Amino acid sequence: MQTATESVATSSQSKTTTFPSSIPDPQAVLKRAAAQARALQSSRDSVPSKPSPEIPPRVVRAADPTDAERESWRECERVQRAAERRTDQLRLAQARWELSDTPARYFDADLSKLDPNNEKQKRVAERMLSLIDRPGMLALVGPRGPGKTWLSCGLIREYCRIGRRAKYVRAKEIFRQIKATFARSRGEESERSYMETLQKQDLLVIDEIQVRGETQWENDELTDLIDTRYGNLLTTIIIANLEPKAFVASVGESIASRMAEDGGILICDWESYRKNGKAQPADPPERDSTSGKVQFTPVCDGAIPKPVGLQGRNRYNEAN
């Protein structure tokens, strides 16, 4: 039988032996923590302050261009924009030319290719070219053969060169087209739309004015067309194989007075190019092998000229 003293000792001894052995020694923990702190500080000190040359930084700033480089870039942009504008001008000029209804025989008409020995022709061409800057109404009258239609188609070419609308039409065709609209159904071209097309052209050439019925209806339609264009400051060329007095009698006093105020009558009475054999017909136009349509010749060669008269135009072309 154990005494009380022995029981207490035994109890104390059992508590000491049963203390959990999994709790680490505090001194060992402190030592391990100090070692880890020293290792972390050592690793931080070993990191370089700048990135290694083998590993480039994530963001690299490009060097600023020099003034010469900036100017070179600006010049390239200017050249590119100029080339784009020129391409657009050429396309517009060609489109205007193809819509002008210029007869294929006069595809080669060009007011820079006049007869060097014909001073009268040159003065008429100069007067016609002045209409580009100051619109007006002119009549080319005289016998057949001096090249009135050729000169007028040359002016059409000049208008197309600078992107303006121009159209060639025979007087008889105007009234034929108007009459054709009477039998058309709704939705097709009407008389009004056809006449508006003629009224809005920057240049309208009406050929063979004497070849018409000269009825009151035709005279009224013609006068209305001319008066509309006169009021809108648009250029009109009328061609007639008549003497001046006969021309005035044919078109009437109203049109003749407008023409006297806004342009005049030019007499083309030099020798006929048809009779003396100098007339050079244009080469037959090329046609599309599939559709058979006439292939229009380019209206512009090189830089688009600025037609300010024959001498001024030649100087412009030489400079460009």
FENTABEL-V311119 format. One record per residue. N is the residue number from 1. PHI is phi in whole degrees, -180 to 180 (* if undefined). PSI is psi in degrees with one decimal (999 if undefined). D_CENTER is the distance of its C-alpha to the mean C-alpha in whole Angstrom. Layout:
N_PHI_PSI_D_CENTER / N_PHI_PSI_D_CENTER
This chain:
1_*_128.5_126 / 2_-85_146.9_123 / 3_-82_170.7_124 / 4_-64_-36.8_122 / 5_-66_-42.0_121 / 6_-65_-36.7_120 / 7_-64_-40.8_118 / 8_-67_-41.1_116 / 9_-65_-41.9_115 / 10_-63_-41.3_114 / 11_-64_-43.0_112 / 12_-64_-38.0_110 / 13_-68_-35.7_110 / 14_-69_-34.8_108 / 15_-66_-36.5_106 / 16_-71_-39.7_105 / 17_-76_-24.3_105 / 18_-95_6.9_102 / 19_-65_131.7_100 / 20_-55_129.3_96 / 21_-88_-4.2_96 / 22_-81_-15.0_92 / 23_-73_123.9_91 / 24_-69_160.5_90 / 25_-72_125.4_92 / 26_-56_-38.1_90 / 27_-65_-40.2_91 / 28_-66_-37.0_89 / 29_-64_-44.7_86 / 30_-62_-39.4_86 / 31_-65_-43.2_86 / 32_-66_-38.7_83 / 33_-65_-41.2_81 / 34_-64_-38.9_82 / 35_-66_-41.9_81 / 36_-64_-38.8_78 / 37_-64_-43.1_77 / 38_-64_-39.9_77 / 39_-65_-40.5_75 / 40_-65_-43.5_72 / 41_-65_-36.3_72 / 42_-66_-39.0_73 / 43_-68_-36.0_70 / 44_-66_-40.5_68 / 45_-67_-26.7_69 / 46_-81_-12.2_68 / 47_-73_129.5_64 / 48_-70_149.8_62 / 49_-74_-23.9_60 / 50_-119_150.6_57 / 51_-65_150.7_55 / 52_-66_145.2_56 / 53_-59_-28.5_54 / 54_-73_-21.0_54 / 55_-115_100.0_52 / 56_-68_151.7_49 / 57_-65_159.0_48 / 58_-68_-34.3_46 / 59_-119_120.0_44 / 60_-117_123.6_43 / 61_-84_126.6_41 / 62_-73_152.6_38 / 63_-69_141.5_39 / 64_-65_135.9_37 / 65_-68_152.4_34 / 66_-79_167.5_35 / 67_-62_-36.8_33 / 68_-65_-39.2_32 / 69_-67_-40.9_31 / 70_-61_-44.7_29 / 71_-65_-37.7_27 / 72_-64_-40.8_26 / 73_-65_-42.8_24 / 74_-63_-39.1_23 / 75_-65_-40.9_22 / 76_-62_-39.7_20 / 77_-66_-39.8_18 / 78_-64_-42.8_17 / 79_-64_-41.4_16 / 80_-65_-43.5_14 / 81_-65_-39.1_12 / 82_-64_-40.2_12 / 83_-65_-38.9_11 / 84_-67_-40.9_8 / 85_-64_-41.5_7 / 86_-65_-40.7_8 / 87_-61_-42.3_7 / 88_-64_-39.1_3 / 89_-64_-43.1_5 / 90_-65_-41.1_7 / 91_-65_-41.9_6 / 92_-65_-43.6_5 / 93_-60_-43.6_9 / 94_-66_-39.2_10 / 95_-65_-41.8_10 / 96_-62_-41.6_11 / 97_-64_-42.0_14 / 98_-71_-22.4_15 / 99_-94_0.6_16 / 100_-81_-12.5_18 / 101_62_28.5_21 / 102_-66_129.2_22 / 103_-59_144.7_25 / 104_-59_-30.7_25 / 105_-62_-25.4_28 / 106_-109_22.5_25 / 107_-61_-27.7_23 / 108_-92_6.7_24 / 109_-64_127.2_24 / 110_-153_122.3_23 / 111_-73_-2.3_24 / 112_-93_-0.1_25 / 113_-119_56.9_27 / 114_-87_166.5_30 / 115_-70_116.8_34 / 116_-66_-17.0_35 / 117_-98_6.3_38 / 118_-115_95.4_37 / 119_-70_-34.5_37 / 120_-64_-43.6_37 / 121_-62_-39.9_33 / 122_-64_-42.1_32 / 123_-65_-39.0_33 / 124_-64_-42.6_31 / 125_-64_-39.8_28 / 126_-62_-42.9_28 / 127_-64_-38.5_29 / 128_-67_-40.0_26 / 129_-66_-27.8_23 / 130_-66_-18.0_25 / 131_-69_-17.9_23 / 132_-65_-41.2_20 / 133_-89_-28.0_21 / 134_-134_95.9_24 / 135_-60_150.2_23 / 136_-169_-167.5_27 / 137_-125_129.5_28 / 138_-130_149.5_30 / 139_-120_131.4_32 / 140_-105_112.6_33 / 141_-124_162.4_36 / 142_140_-177.9_39 / 143_-69_172.2_40 / 144_-76_143.5_39 / 145_109_-18.9_37 / 146_-76_-9.7_36 / 147_102_35.3_32 / 148_-66_-44.2_31 / 149_-67_-38.3_29 / 150_-61_-43.4_28 / 151_-64_-42.2_27 / 152_-66_-39.5_25 / 153_-69_-29.8_23 / 154_-64_-36.9_22 / 155_-69_-35.9_21 / 156_-58_-43.8_19 / 157_-59_-41.7_17 / 158_-64_-40.7_17 / 159_-64_-42.0_15 / 160_-66_-33.6_13 / 161_-57_-37.3_12 / 162_-100_14.8_11 / 163_82_16.7_9 / 164_-94_157.4_12 / 165_-82_135.2_14 / 166_-147_148.9_17 / 167_-149_142.3_20 / 168_-108_135.9_23 / 169_-154_143.6_26 / 170_-85_145.6_30 / 171_-58_-42.6_32 / 172_-63_-33.3_34 / 173_-68_-32.4_31 / 174_-58_-50.2_30 / 175_-73_-29.7_34 / 176_-66_-41.5_34 / 177_-68_-38.7_31 / 178_-62_-45.6_32 / 179_-65_-33.2_36 / 180_-66_-27.9_34 / 181_-71_-21.0_33 / 182_-65_-32.5_37 / 183_-94_0.5_38 / 184_-84_151.9_35 / 185_-81_168.3_35 / 186_-63_141.0_34 / 187_101_-23.2_30 / 188_-88_175.4_29 / 189_-61_130.0_28 / 190_-99_171.4_30 / 191_-61_-40.2_31 / 192_-64_-45.7_29 / 193_-66_-37.2_26 / 194_-66_-44.3_26 / 195_-67_-34.6_27 / 196_-64_-34.5_24 / 197_-61_-41.8_21 / 198_-73_-35.3_23 / 199_-69_-27.6_23 / 200_-95_-3.9_20 / 201_-67_139.5_18 / 202_-66_-32.0_17 / 203_-137_127.5_20 / 204_-124_122.1_22 / 205_-106_118.0_25 / 206_-108_111.9_28 / 207_-99_154.9_30 / 208_53_52.7_34 / 209_-63_-23.4_35 / 210_-79_-15.2_38 / 211_-92_78.3_38 / 212_-160_169.8_39 / 213_-75_-21.1_42 / 214_56_34.7_42 / 215_-76_167.9_43 / 216_-64_-37.5_43 / 217_-64_-45.3_40 / 218_-64_-41.9_38 / 219_-63_-38.8_39 / 220_-67_-43.6_38 / 221_-63_-43.3_35 / 222_-65_-43.8_33 / 223_-64_-40.7_35 / 224_-63_-40.8_33 / 225_-64_-46.8_30 / 226_-67_-42.3_30 / 227_-64_-38.1_31 / 228_-64_-44.9_28 / 229_-68_-37.6_26 / 230_-61_-44.2_28 / 231_-68_-27.5_28 / 232_-94_8.4_25 / 233_58_48.0_24 / 234_-112_148.3_22 / 235_-82_134.5_23 / 236_-133_131.7_25 / 237_-115_127.5_27 / 238_-116_129.9_30 / 239_-113_134.5_32 / 240_-147_138.0_36 / 241_-89_60.3_38 / 242_-137_161.0_41 / 243_-76_159.8_42 / 244_-54_-44.7_41 / 245_-66_-42.5_44 / 246_-66_-33.4_44 / 247_-65_-46.3_40 / 248_-61_-41.4_41 / 249_-65_-31.5_44 / 250_-74_-45.4_41 / 251_-87_-19.1_38 / 252_97_159.6_41 / 253_-66_-33.0_42 / 254_-62_-50.2_39 / 255_-68_-39.2_36 / 256_-63_-39.0_38 / 257_-69_-38.7_38 / 258_-61_-41.8_35 / 259_-69_-38.8_34 / 260_-64_-33.6_36 / 261_-79_-37.1_35 / 262_-110_3.3_31 / 263_-175_-78.1_31 / 264_130_-178.3_34 / 265_-112_123.6_35 / 266_-105_126.2_35 / 267_-93_119.9_38 / 268_-104_83.4_37 / 269_-112_19.3_40 / 270_-78_174.2_40 / 271_-61_140.5_41 / 272_-67_132.9_40 / 273_-77_-17.7_38 / 274_-76_-39.4_39 / 275_-75_-38.8_43 / 276_-87_3.2_43 / 277_79_7.2_41 / 278_-84_-16.8_38 / 279_-66_127.8_36 / 280_-109_102.6_34 / 281_-64_148.3_32 / 282_-67_150.2_29 / 283_-63_147.0_30 / 284_-55_129.6_30 / 285_-67_147.3_26 / 286_-73_147.3_26 / 287_-123_147.7_26 / 288_-66_131.7_25 / 289_-66_-24.0_28 / 290_-92_-54.0_28 / 291_-89_-22.3_27 / 292_79_4.0_28 / 293_-76_151.5_25 / 294_-67_133.4_23 / 295_-90_116.9_21 / 296_-73_139.3_19 / 297_-74_151.8_19 / 298_-60_134.1_16 / 299_-84_-18.5_15 / 300_-123_131.2_14 / 301_-118_117.8_16 / 302_75_-148.6_16 / 303_-68_146.1_14 / 304_-69_119.8_12 / 305_-76_160.8_16 / 306_-110_96.5_16 / 307_-75_97.2_19 / 308_-116_35.0_22 / 309_112_158.8_25 / 310_-63_-47.2_26 / 311_-69_-43.4_27 / 312_-63_-37.8_25 / 313_-67_-41.6_22 / 314_-63_-40.7_24 / 315_-66_-37.2_25 / 316_-64_-44.5_21 / 317_-64_-40.1_21 / 318_-65_-35.2_24 / 319_-75_-21.6_23 / 320_-110_999_20
